[in-house]
Protein backbone atom coordinates (compact mmCIF):
# COMPACT_ATOMS: atom_id res chain seq x y z
CA UNK A 1 0.00 0.00 0.00
CA UNK A 2 1.03 3.51 -0.74
CA UNK A 3 0.65 5.97 2.15
CA UNK A 4 -2.28 7.61 0.36
CA UNK A 5 -4.34 4.50 0.86
CA UNK A 6 -4.39 3.58 -2.81
CA UNK A 7 -2.90 0.42 -4.11
CA UNK A 8 0.10 0.74 -6.46
CA UNK A 9 -0.69 -0.47 -9.93
CA UNK A 10 1.34 -3.41 -11.20
CA UNK A 11 3.03 -3.09 -14.55
CA UNK A 12 1.51 -5.33 -17.14
CA UNK A 13 3.51 -8.01 -18.91
CA UNK A 14 3.22 -6.05 -22.16
CA UNK A 15 4.78 -2.96 -20.59
CA UNK A 16 7.63 -5.01 -19.13
CA UNK A 17 8.34 -6.65 -22.49
CA UNK A 18 8.21 -3.29 -24.27
CA UNK A 19 10.66 -1.75 -21.80
CA UNK A 20 13.03 -4.70 -22.22
CA UNK A 21 12.88 -4.46 -26.02
CA UNK A 22 13.55 -0.72 -25.99
CA UNK A 23 16.42 -1.19 -23.53
CA UNK A 24 17.94 -3.98 -25.62
CA UNK A 25 17.64 -1.85 -28.77
CA UNK A 26 19.34 1.11 -27.13
CA UNK A 27 22.11 -1.11 -25.76
CA UNK A 28 22.67 -2.68 -29.19
CA UNK A 29 22.79 0.77 -30.78
CA UNK A 30 25.41 1.98 -28.32
CA UNK A 31 27.48 -1.17 -28.78
CA UNK A 32 27.35 -0.94 -32.56
CA UNK A 33 28.22 2.74 -32.48
CA UNK A 34 31.28 1.85 -30.42
CA UNK A 35 32.39 -0.65 -33.08
CA UNK A 36 32.60 1.95 -35.81
CA UNK A 37 36.13 3.12 -36.56
CA UNK A 38 36.81 6.57 -35.30
CA UNK A 39 39.70 8.89 -35.75
CA UNK A 40 42.02 9.67 -32.87
CA UNK A 41 41.61 13.14 -31.38
CA UNK A 42 43.31 15.71 -33.57
CA UNK A 43 43.34 13.50 -36.67
CA UNK A 44 40.93 13.04 -39.48
CA UNK A 45 39.18 9.84 -40.41
CA UNK A 46 40.79 7.77 -43.17
CA UNK A 47 39.36 8.41 -46.61
CA UNK A 48 36.68 6.09 -47.88
CA UNK A 49 38.10 3.32 -50.06
CA UNK A 50 37.66 4.13 -53.69
CA UNK A 51 37.09 1.49 -56.31
CA UNK A 52 40.01 0.70 -58.55
CA UNK A 53 39.66 1.74 -62.15
CA UNK A 54 38.79 -1.09 -64.50
CA UNK A 55 41.86 -2.92 -65.76
CA UNK A 56 40.27 -4.11 -68.97
CA UNK A 57 40.68 -2.36 -72.30
CA UNK A 58 37.99 -4.49 -73.91
CA UNK A 59 34.97 -2.68 -75.33
CA UNK A 60 31.80 -2.89 -73.21
CA UNK A 61 30.12 -5.17 -75.75
CA UNK A 62 33.02 -7.66 -75.75
CA UNK A 63 32.45 -11.20 -74.45
CA UNK A 64 32.55 -11.49 -70.66
CA UNK A 65 35.92 -13.29 -70.65
CA UNK A 66 37.50 -10.31 -72.42
CA UNK A 67 36.30 -7.94 -69.68
CA UNK A 68 38.40 -9.54 -66.92
CA UNK A 69 42.10 -9.33 -67.64
CA UNK A 70 44.62 -11.35 -65.70
CA UNK A 71 45.95 -10.91 -63.15
CA UNK A 72 42.57 -10.14 -61.62
CA UNK A 73 41.44 -8.09 -59.67
CA UNK A 74 44.85 -6.38 -59.50
CA UNK A 75 46.65 -6.04 -62.83
CA UNK A 76 49.78 -4.33 -61.51
CA UNK A 77 51.90 -4.34 -58.38
CA UNK A 78 50.52 -0.89 -57.55
CA UNK A 79 46.95 -2.18 -57.89
CA UNK A 80 47.79 -5.12 -55.61
CA UNK A 81 49.37 -2.80 -53.04
CA UNK A 82 46.27 -0.57 -53.10
CA UNK A 83 43.94 -3.55 -52.63
CA UNK A 84 46.14 -4.91 -49.84
CA UNK A 85 45.97 -1.52 -48.09
CA UNK A 86 42.17 -1.53 -48.36
CA UNK A 87 42.01 -5.04 -46.89
CA UNK A 88 44.37 -3.99 -44.09
CA UNK A 89 41.84 -1.23 -43.25
CA UNK A 90 39.05 -3.81 -43.09
CA UNK A 91 37.53 -3.39 -46.55
CA UNK A 92 36.93 -6.24 -48.99
CA UNK A 93 37.82 -9.18 -46.71
CA UNK A 94 36.78 -11.60 -49.48
CA UNK A 95 40.17 -10.91 -51.11
CA UNK A 96 41.79 -12.94 -48.30
CA UNK A 97 40.01 -16.13 -49.41
CA UNK A 98 41.19 -17.72 -52.68
CA UNK A 99 37.85 -19.47 -53.16
CA UNK A 100 35.93 -16.20 -52.83
CA UNK A 101 38.30 -14.51 -55.28
CA UNK A 102 37.80 -17.40 -57.72
CA UNK A 103 34.01 -17.14 -57.44
CA UNK A 104 34.12 -13.36 -57.99
CA UNK A 105 36.38 -13.85 -61.01
CA UNK A 106 34.01 -16.44 -62.49
CA UNK A 107 31.14 -13.96 -62.13
CA UNK A 108 33.15 -11.12 -63.70
CA UNK A 109 34.85 -13.08 -66.48
CA UNK A 110 32.17 -15.59 -67.42
CA UNK A 111 28.88 -14.22 -66.04
CA UNK A 112 28.64 -17.17 -63.62
CA UNK A 113 26.79 -15.66 -60.63
CA UNK A 114 26.14 -19.17 -59.29
CA UNK A 115 29.71 -20.52 -59.45
CA UNK A 116 30.97 -22.88 -56.78
CA UNK A 117 34.63 -23.15 -55.79
CA UNK A 118 36.64 -26.28 -55.11
CA UNK A 119 40.14 -25.49 -53.78
CA UNK A 120 42.98 -27.60 -55.14
CA UNK A 121 45.38 -29.52 -52.89
CA UNK A 122 48.30 -27.18 -53.64
CA UNK A 123 46.57 -24.14 -52.13
CA UNK A 124 47.15 -22.00 -55.23
CA UNK A 125 44.53 -23.44 -57.57
CA UNK A 126 40.75 -23.43 -57.42
CA UNK A 127 38.27 -25.19 -59.70
CA UNK A 128 35.13 -23.15 -60.33
CA UNK A 129 31.97 -24.70 -61.75
CA UNK A 130 28.69 -23.20 -62.76
CA UNK A 131 25.20 -24.68 -62.52
CA UNK A 132 25.46 -26.03 -66.09
CA UNK A 133 28.56 -28.06 -65.18
CA UNK A 134 31.07 -25.86 -67.00
CA UNK A 135 34.42 -25.85 -65.23
CA UNK A 136 37.56 -23.71 -65.16
CA UNK A 137 40.72 -24.22 -63.13
CA UNK A 138 42.19 -20.98 -61.84
CA UNK A 139 45.71 -20.37 -60.59
CA UNK A 140 46.00 -17.78 -57.84
CA UNK A 141 48.88 -15.96 -56.15
CA UNK A 142 49.47 -13.55 -53.30
CA UNK A 143 51.29 -10.60 -54.90
CA UNK A 144 51.46 -8.19 -51.98
CA UNK A 145 51.87 -10.36 -48.86
CA UNK A 146 51.83 -14.09 -48.25
CA UNK A 147 49.93 -15.82 -45.49
CA UNK A 148 46.50 -15.46 -43.98
CA UNK A 149 46.51 -11.65 -44.26
CA UNK A 150 47.59 -11.41 -47.91
CA UNK A 151 45.20 -10.80 -50.78
CA UNK A 152 44.77 -13.31 -53.60
CA UNK A 153 44.62 -12.60 -57.33
CA UNK A 154 43.80 -14.87 -60.26
CA UNK A 155 46.91 -15.21 -62.44
CA UNK A 156 45.85 -17.89 -64.93
CA UNK A 157 42.79 -19.73 -66.19
CA UNK A 158 42.73 -23.23 -67.68
CA UNK A 159 39.76 -24.99 -69.31
C-alpha positions as CSV (number, residue, x, y, z in Angstrom):
1,X,0.0,0.0,0.0
2,X,1.0,3.5,-0.7
3,X,0.6,6.0,2.1
4,X,-2.3,7.6,0.4
5,X,-4.3,4.5,0.9
6,X,-4.4,3.6,-2.8
7,X,-2.9,0.4,-4.1
8,X,0.1,0.7,-6.5
9,X,-0.7,-0.5,-9.9
10,X,1.3,-3.4,-11.2
11,X,3.0,-3.1,-14.6
12,X,1.5,-5.3,-17.1
13,X,3.5,-8.0,-18.9
14,X,3.2,-6.0,-22.2
15,X,4.8,-3.0,-20.6
16,X,7.6,-5.0,-19.1
17,X,8.3,-6.7,-22.5
18,X,8.2,-3.3,-24.3
19,X,10.7,-1.7,-21.8
20,X,13.0,-4.7,-22.2
21,X,12.9,-4.5,-26.0
22,X,13.6,-0.7,-26.0
23,X,16.4,-1.2,-23.5
24,X,17.9,-4.0,-25.6
25,X,17.6,-1.8,-28.8
26,X,19.3,1.1,-27.1
27,X,22.1,-1.1,-25.8
28,X,22.7,-2.7,-29.2
29,X,22.8,0.8,-30.8
30,X,25.4,2.0,-28.3
31,X,27.5,-1.2,-28.8
32,X,27.4,-0.9,-32.6
33,X,28.2,2.7,-32.5
34,X,31.3,1.9,-30.4
35,X,32.4,-0.7,-33.1
36,X,32.6,1.9,-35.8
37,X,36.1,3.1,-36.6
38,X,36.8,6.6,-35.3
39,X,39.7,8.9,-35.7
40,X,42.0,9.7,-32.9
41,X,41.6,13.1,-31.4
42,X,43.3,15.7,-33.6
43,X,43.3,13.5,-36.7
44,X,40.9,13.0,-39.5
45,X,39.2,9.8,-40.4
46,X,40.8,7.8,-43.2
47,X,39.4,8.4,-46.6
48,X,36.7,6.1,-47.9
49,X,38.1,3.3,-50.1
50,X,37.7,4.1,-53.7
51,X,37.1,1.5,-56.3
52,X,40.0,0.7,-58.6
53,X,39.7,1.7,-62.2
54,X,38.8,-1.1,-64.5
55,X,41.9,-2.9,-65.8
56,X,40.3,-4.1,-69.0
57,X,40.7,-2.4,-72.3
58,X,38.0,-4.5,-73.9
59,X,35.0,-2.7,-75.3
60,X,31.8,-2.9,-73.2
61,X,30.1,-5.2,-75.8
62,X,33.0,-7.7,-75.8
63,X,32.5,-11.2,-74.5
64,X,32.5,-11.5,-70.7
65,X,35.9,-13.3,-70.6
66,X,37.5,-10.3,-72.4
67,X,36.3,-7.9,-69.7
68,X,38.4,-9.5,-66.9
69,X,42.1,-9.3,-67.6
70,X,44.6,-11.3,-65.7
71,X,45.9,-10.9,-63.1
72,X,42.6,-10.1,-61.6
73,X,41.4,-8.1,-59.7
74,X,44.8,-6.4,-59.5
75,X,46.7,-6.0,-62.8
76,X,49.8,-4.3,-61.5
77,X,51.9,-4.3,-58.4
78,X,50.5,-0.9,-57.6
79,X,47.0,-2.2,-57.9
80,X,47.8,-5.1,-55.6
81,X,49.4,-2.8,-53.0
82,X,46.3,-0.6,-53.1
83,X,43.9,-3.5,-52.6
84,X,46.1,-4.9,-49.8
85,X,46.0,-1.5,-48.1
86,X,42.2,-1.5,-48.4
87,X,42.0,-5.0,-46.9
88,X,44.4,-4.0,-44.1
89,X,41.8,-1.2,-43.2
90,X,39.0,-3.8,-43.1
91,X,37.5,-3.4,-46.5
92,X,36.9,-6.2,-49.0
93,X,37.8,-9.2,-46.7
94,X,36.8,-11.6,-49.5
95,X,40.2,-10.9,-51.1
96,X,41.8,-12.9,-48.3
97,X,40.0,-16.1,-49.4
98,X,41.2,-17.7,-52.7
99,X,37.8,-19.5,-53.2
100,X,35.9,-16.2,-52.8
101,X,38.3,-14.5,-55.3
102,X,37.8,-17.4,-57.7
103,X,34.0,-17.1,-57.4
104,X,34.1,-13.4,-58.0
105,X,36.4,-13.8,-61.0
106,X,34.0,-16.4,-62.5
107,X,31.1,-14.0,-62.1
108,X,33.1,-11.1,-63.7
109,X,34.8,-13.1,-66.5
110,X,32.2,-15.6,-67.4
111,X,28.9,-14.2,-66.0
112,X,28.6,-17.2,-63.6
113,X,26.8,-15.7,-60.6
114,X,26.1,-19.2,-59.3
115,X,29.7,-20.5,-59.4
116,X,31.0,-22.9,-56.8
117,X,34.6,-23.1,-55.8
118,X,36.6,-26.3,-55.1
119,X,40.1,-25.5,-53.8
120,X,43.0,-27.6,-55.1
121,X,45.4,-29.5,-52.9
122,X,48.3,-27.2,-53.6
123,X,46.6,-24.1,-52.1
124,X,47.2,-22.0,-55.2
125,X,44.5,-23.4,-57.6
126,X,40.7,-23.4,-57.4
127,X,38.3,-25.2,-59.7
128,X,35.1,-23.2,-60.3
129,X,32.0,-24.7,-61.7
130,X,28.7,-23.2,-62.8
131,X,25.2,-24.7,-62.5
132,X,25.5,-26.0,-66.1
133,X,28.6,-28.1,-65.2
134,X,31.1,-25.9,-67.0
135,X,34.4,-25.8,-65.2
136,X,37.6,-23.7,-65.2
137,X,40.7,-24.2,-63.1
138,X,42.2,-21.0,-61.8
139,X,45.7,-20.4,-60.6
140,X,46.0,-17.8,-57.8
141,X,48.9,-16.0,-56.2
142,X,49.5,-13.5,-53.3
143,X,51.3,-10.6,-54.9
144,X,51.5,-8.2,-52.0
145,X,51.9,-10.4,-48.9
146,X,51.8,-14.1,-48.2
147,X,49.9,-15.8,-45.5
148,X,46.5,-15.5,-44.0
149,X,46.5,-11.6,-44.3
150,X,47.6,-11.4,-47.9
151,X,45.2,-10.8,-50.8
152,X,44.8,-13.3,-53.6
153,X,44.6,-12.6,-57.3
154,X,43.8,-14.9,-60.3
155,X,46.9,-15.2,-62.4
156,X,45.9,-17.9,-64.9
157,X,42.8,-19.7,-66.2
158,X,42.7,-23.2,-67.7
159,X,39.8,-25.0,-69.3
